[in-house]
């Protein structure tokens, strides 16, 4: 395996480049790492930012590699740019590098055609992002606190409504919809410096449809799954949290589902520690869920599928991306490591009714985990 690595991407969208360099740049650039050398090759537009804020201890200018002269000599622009990357590797004395699995295919083909060995290494690059240091955890916590404020806002707006004769919630003379609650959530996150993908506010049977965003009226007595997963814009780190609510008195059926998932959440969280394979906490969650009469994918035979009850994994890593390694689920026995930030999110669902999902965010420690989520699990919202 090569001792050096190469990334060529922008750092606005590419998590590997952002974590490697610590800066946000919207256009692709080149990063080389070999031993103690951390080299960024940039242009005049970005050089001050790179020198001031990046992790680089060497900064090279792209103009030093003759790309403009190649274009003047008749080279196609794309090929000239790829040749400059080859020349960067040559100056660094590298002829074999590890690259992330999403490395640009055309550039990879070009470099290999010039005799450079490229080794895609998913494990290497994901491991560089897994272990959160104190600064990164501050970003995660900032996103989590904003998320909890958004849940307060969602619960307040639902609790301010009243049911009509058909049970549809009314607020300020209008039917309260999933879309309106979602707007309240997004506005609250924005006020606290967070953005990201639209949150899930799914009422009734919609809650059984995985990542269905939710739409239409909210009724009293039905489960409402709210899943909020923002990005803290200043740090670029994310959070992820889910709660299930019900306006007014919940049915016995819903209370039983909620009790099962709450116990599953607590017991699987207790099973998390450094060195534990991801399958182990998931298995604990399955134990509780199966005991209470629900199905899990653990019990399926070959060729069978499951689209109700507990059909998804227990959790995933959270960092610069809201879904990233490690994972906790069927077949993923990757050991958890100290510093991993992971979700714990068991759920059960029925298509004719809806479902219950509860999700906390934890950071793995040597002998357990610390729960980053500071929020209750109350099911009922009373007016």
C-alpha positions in Angstrom: 0.0 0.0 0.0 1.4 3.4 -0.9 2.6 5.6 1.9 1.5 8.8 0.1 -1.9 10.0 -0.9 -3.5 12.2 -3.5 -6.8 14.0 -3.5 -8.0 16.1 -6.5 -11.4 17.7 -5.8 -13.1 20.8 -4.4 -13.5 21.0 -0.7 -17.0 22.5 -0.7 -18.6 19.1 -1.6 -15.8 16.6 -1.1 -15.6 15.5 2.6 -12.2 13.9 2.2 -10.7 17.1 0.8 -12.2 19.3 3.5 -11.0 17.1 6.3 -7.5 16.9 4.8 -7.1 20.7 4.2 -9.5 22.4 6.6 -10.6 25.0 4.1 -13.6 25.4 1.9 -12.9 26.0 -1.8 -15.5 25.5 -4.5 -13.2 24.6 -7.4 -11.1 21.4 -7.7 -7.5 21.6 -6.5 -4.8 19.2 -5.6 -3.6 17.9 -2.2 -0.6 15.6 -1.7 0.4 14.0 1.6 3.6 12.0 2.1 5.1 11.5 5.6 5.1 14.9 7.3 4.6 16.8 4.0 1.1 18.2 3.4 1.1 20.0 0.0 -1.7 22.1 -1.5 -1.4 23.2 -5.1 -3.5 26.3 -5.6 -4.0 29.4 -7.7 -3.5 33.1 -7.1 -7.2 33.5 -6.2 -7.1 31.0 -3.3 -3.4 31.2 -2.2 -4.0 33.7 0.7 -6.7 31.5 2.1 -4.6 28.4 1.8 -1.6 30.0 3.5 -3.7 31.5 6.3 -6.2 28.7 7.2 -5.3 25.4 5.7 -3.4 22.4 7.1 -0.7 22.7 4.4 3.0 23.0 5.4 3.9 23.5 1.7 2.0 25.6 -0.8 2.7 25.4 -4.5 1.2 27.5 -7.3 -0.5 25.7 -10.1 1.1 28.2 -12.6 4.5 26.7 -11.8 3.6 23.5 -13.7 3.2 24.9 -17.2 -0.4 24.3 -17.8 -0.9 27.6 -19.7 2.0 26.9 -21.9 0.6 23.5 -22.8 -2.7 25.1 -23.8 -0.9 27.6 -26.0 0.9 24.6 -27.6 -2.4 23.2 -28.6 -3.1 20.7 -25.7 -6.8 20.3 -24.9 -7.5 22.1 -21.6 -8.6 19.0 -19.7 -5.5 17.1 -20.8 -3.3 20.0 -19.9 -4.8 20.1 -16.4 -4.2 16.4 -15.9 -0.6 16.8 -17.1 0.0 19.4 -14.4 -1.1 17.0 -11.7 1.4 14.4 -13.1 4.1 17.1 -12.9 3.1 17.8 -9.3 3.6 14.2 -8.4 6.9 14.2 -10.2 8.1 17.2 -8.2 7.0 15.5 -5.0 9.0 12.4 -6.0 5.9 10.2 -5.9 5.0 7.5 -8.4 2.6 5.5 -6.2 -0.3 7.1 -4.2 -3.5 6.1 -2.5 -6.6 7.9 -3.7 -10.2 8.0 -2.4 -12.7 5.8 -4.1 -14.4 8.8 -5.8 -11.2 10.0 -7.4 -11.9 11.4 -10.9 -11.8 8.5 -13.4 -10.4 10.5 -16.3 -7.5 11.8 -14.2 -6.9 8.4 -12.8 -6.7 6.8 -16.3 -4.3 9.6 -17.4 -2.0 9.2 -14.5 -1.9 5.4 -14.8 -1.1 5.8 -18.5 2.0 7.8 -17.4 3.2 5.0 -15.2 1.8 6.2 -11.8 0.3 3.6 -9.5 -3.0 4.7 -8.0 -4.6 2.6 -5.3 -8.2 3.4 -4.3 -8.4 2.9 -0.5 -11.8 3.5 1.0 -10.8 2.3 4.5 -7.8 4.7 4.6 -9.9 7.7 3.8 -12.9 6.9 5.9 -10.6 6.2 8.9 -9.1 9.7 8.5 -12.6 11.2 9.0 -13.9 8.9 11.7 -12.2 10.0 14.9 -13.5 13.4 15.9 -11.1 15.7 17.8 -12.2 18.3 20.3 -12.8 21.0 17.6 -14.8 18.7 15.4 -16.9 17.6 18.3 -17.6 21.3 19.1 -19.1 21.5 15.6 -21.2 18.4 16.1 -22.5 19.7 19.4 -23.4 23.1 17.9 -25.4 21.3 15.2 -27.0 19.1 17.9 -28.0 22.1 20.1 -29.6 23.8 17.0 -31.4 20.5 16.3 -32.9 20.4 19.8 -34.0 24.0 19.5 -35.8 23.0 16.2 -37.5 20.2 18.0 -38.7 22.6 20.6 -40.1 24.8 17.9 -41.8 21.9 16.2 -43.4 20.7 19.4 -44.5 24.2 20.3 -46.3 24.7 16.9 -48.0 21.3 17.1 -49.0 21.9 20.7 -50.5 25.3 19.8 -53.0 23.7 17.4 -56.5 22.3 18.1 -58.3 19.4 16.4 -61.4 20.0 14.3 -64.3 17.6 14.2 -62.4 15.2 11.9 -59.3 15.3 14.1 -57.2 17.5 11.7 -55.1 20.0 13.6 -56.0 23.7 13.1 -53.8 26.6 13.8 -54.4 30.3 13.1 -57.5 29.4 11.0 -55.6 27.0 8.8 -55.0 23.2 8.8 -51.6 22.4 10.3 -49.6 20.5 7.8 -46.3 18.6 7.7 -45.0 21.3 5.4 -45.7 24.1 7.9 -44.0 22.3 10.7 -41.0 21.7 8.4 -40.8 25.4 7.6 -40.7 26.2 11.4 -37.9 23.6 11.8 -35.8 25.0 8.9 -36.3 28.6 10.1 -35.1 27.7 13.6 -32.1 25.9 12.2 -31.2 28.8 10.0 -31.4 31.3 12.9 -28.8 29.1 14.7 -26.4 28.9 11.8 -27.4 25.5 10.3 -28.6 24.4 6.9 -28.8 21.1 5.0 -31.3 18.8 3.5 -35.0 19.2 4.3 -36.0 17.5 7.6 -38.6 14.7 7.7 -42.0 15.5 9.2 -44.1 12.5 8.3 -47.5 11.9 9.9 -49.4 8.7 10.0 -48.7 6.0 7.3 -46.1 8.3 5.7 -43.8 7.6 8.6 -43.5 4.0 7.5 -42.0 5.0 4.1 -38.4 5.4 5.1 -37.2 8.8 4.0 -40.5 10.2 2.9 -40.4 13.9 3.8 -44.1 14.0 4.7 -46.9 16.2 3.4 -50.4 17.2 4.1 -52.5 17.6 7.3 -51.5 16.4 10.8 -54.2 14.7 12.8 -54.6 14.2 16.5 -53.8 10.7 17.8 -51.5 9.6 15.0 -47.7 9.2 15.1 -45.6 12.0 13.7 -42.0 11.1 13.0 -39.7 14.1 12.9 -36.1 13.5 11.8 -33.7 16.5 11.7 -30.2 16.3 10.3 -28.6 19.7 9.8 -25.1 20.9 9.0 -23.5 23.6 11.2 -22.3 26.0 8.5 -19.4 27.5 10.4 -17.8 24.1 11.2 -19.3 22.0 8.4 -20.2 19.2 10.9 -23.6 17.6 11.2 -26.0 16.2 13.7 -28.9 13.8 13.4 -31.9 13.2 15.7 -35.3 11.7 15.5 -38.3 11.8 17.8 -41.9 10.5 17.4 -44.8 12.6 18.7 -48.5 12.4 18.9 -50.9 15.3 19.5 -53.2 14.4 22.4 -53.6 11.0 23.9 -51.8 8.2 22.1 -53.4 4.8 21.5 -52.4 1.7 23.4 -50.9 0.5 20.1 -48.7 3.6 19.7 -47.6 3.6 23.3 -46.6 0.0 23.0 -44.5 0.6 19.9 -42.9 3.6 21.5 -42.0 1.7 24.7 -40.4 -1.1 22.6 -38.3 1.4 20.6 -37.3 3.4 23.7 -36.0 0.2 25.4 -34.3 -0.8 22.2 -32.6 2.6 22.0 -31.4 2.5 25.6 -30.1 -1.1 25.5 -28.3 -0.8 22.2 -26.7 2.4 23.4 -25.4 0.6 26.4 -23.8 -2.0 24.1 -21.7 0.6 22.3 -17.9 0.9 23.1 -14.6 1.0 21.3 -13.7 -2.4 19.8 -17.4 -3.6 19.6 -18.4 -4.7 16.1 -21.2 -2.7 14.6 -23.3 -5.9 14.4 -23.4 -6.2 18.2 -25.5 -3.1 19.2 -27.8 -3.8 16.2 -28.3 -7.3 17.5 -29.2 -6.0 20.9 -31.8 -3.7 19.3 -33.2 -6.7 17.3 -33.5 -8.7 20.6 -35.8 -6.2 22.1 -37.9 -5.6 18.9 -38.3 -9.3 18.2 -39.2 -10.1 21.8 -42.1 -7.7 21.5 -43.5 -9.4 18.4 -42.0 -7.4 15.6 -39.9 -8.6 12.7 -36.3 -7.7 11.8 -34.1 -8.4 8.8 -32.1 -10.7 11.1 -34.8 -13.3 10.8 -35.1 -13.3 7.0 -34.1 -16.1 4.7 -32.2 -15.7 1.4 -34.3 -13.9 -1.1 -36.7 -12.5 1.5 -37.3 -8.8 2.0 -38.9 -6.8 4.8 -40.7 -3.4 4.4 -42.3 -3.1 7.8 -41.2 -3.4 11.4 -37.4 -3.0 11.8 -36.1 -3.1 8.3 -33.1 -0.7 8.5 -29.8 -0.5 10.2 -29.3 0.7 13.8 -27.1 3.6 12.9 -24.3 5.3 11.0 -21.4 7.7 11.4 -21.9 11.4 11.4 -19.3 14.0 10.5 -18.8 16.4 7.6 -21.5 14.2 6.0 -24.6 13.2 7.8 -24.3 9.6 6.6 -20.8 8.1 6.7 -18.9 5.1 8.2 -19.0 3.4 10.5 -22.3 1.6 10.2 -24.2 -0.6 12.7 -26.3 -3.2 11.0 -26.6 -6.6 9.3 -23.2 -7.8 8.0 -21.2 -4.7 9.1 -18.9 -6.1 11.8 -16.4 -3.2 11.5 -15.3 -2.5 15.1 -16.3 0.9 16.6 -13.4 3.1 17.6 -12.9 5.8 20.1 -13.9 9.1 18.7 -16.5 7.7 16.3 -19.7 9.8 16.3 -22.7 7.5 15.5 -26.4 7.6 15.5 -28.5 5.0 17.4 -32.0 4.9 15.7 -34.1 1.8 16.1 -37.7 1.9 14.7 -40.8 -0.1 13.9 -43.3 0.7 11.2 -46.6 -0.5 9.8 -47.8 0.8 6.4 -51.4 1.0 7.4 -50.6 3.1 10.5 -47.2 4.7 10.6 -44.3 4.1 12.9 -42.0 5.0 15.7 -38.4 5.9 15.4 -36.1 7.4 18.1 -32.6 8.6 17.4 -29.8 9.8 19.6 -26.3 10.9 18.7 -23.3 9.4 20.7 -19.5 9.6 20.7 -17.7 6.3 21.3 -15.3 6.1 24.2 -12.9 3.4 25.4 -15.4 1.8 27.7 -18.8 2.9 26.4 -20.2 6.1 24.8 -21.3 9.6 25.7 -24.7 10.6 24.5 -24.6 14.0 22.8 -28.3 14.3 22.5 -29.9 16.3 25.4 -33.6 15.8 24.8 -36.5 13.9 26.3 -38.4 11.1 24.6 -42.0 12.2 25.5 -44.5 10.9 23.0 -47.6 12.9 23.7 -47.9 16.6 23.0 -50.6 18.1 25.1 -52.3 21.4 24.1 
